[in-house]
Amino acid sequence: MADRKKIWSWFTQSEHNYFLPFVIVVTLIVGVWLVFLSHDSILNWGRSAMEVKNQEAEIQRLRSEIEKMEAQIKDLTTNLDSLEKFARERYHFAVPGEDVYIEE
């Protein structure tokens, strides 16, 4: 405890009055630089983390979409009735002599 008082009294002595404000100002400048101005700032880390999170969500969405498409492909290649239904609905195929009405 006595050592701390010696050190603190050294900082606050009249001949060293400039030192404590200098340390505070330098610490604030370095802190502002680290948070806002540097290339690897905390703000950039936060933006990068948000971007990674958004991209992971996009990956999950696309994987589920791929799974749905693979299920549809499997259904269309194994079941001829579903293939015919798909062709009629999507590409407006018709049997010769059949009337097709398209509603949009």
C-alpha positions, 0 to 999 in steps of 0.5 A, spaced: 500 500 500 505 504 501 508 503 494 502 505 491 502 511 495 509 513 493 507 512 486 501 516 486 504 521 489 510 521 484 504 522 479 501 528 483 507 532 485 507 539 482 514 538 478 510 532 475 503 535 474 504 534 466 505 527 466 498 524 469 494 529 464 499 526 458 497 519 460 490 520 460 490 524 453 494 519 450 490 513 453 484 516 450 487 518 443 489 510 442 482 508 445 479 512 439 484 510 434 483 502 436 475 503 436 474 507 430 480 509 426 484 503 425 483 498 419 482 492 425 478 496 429 472 494 433 467 497 429 470 493 423 470 486 427 463 487 429 461 489 421 465 482 419 461 478 424 455 481 422 456 479 415 459 472 417 452 471 420 448 473 414 452 469 410 451 463 414 444 464 414 444 465 406 448 458 406 443 455 410 437 457 406 440 455 400 442 448 402 434 447 404 433 450 397 437 445 394 434 439 398 427 441 396 430 441 389 433 434 389 427 431 392 423 434 386 428 431 381 428 424 385 420 425 384 420 427 377 425 421 375 422 416 379 414 417 378 412 418 371 405 421 373 408 427 377 413 428 371 407 429 366 403 433 371 410 438 372 410 438 364 403 440 364 403 445 369 410 448 368 411 448 360 403 448 358 404 441 355 398 438 352 396 431 349 394 433 341 387 435 341 386 437 348 384 444 350 389 448 354 387 454 358 392 458 362 390 463 368 395 468 370 
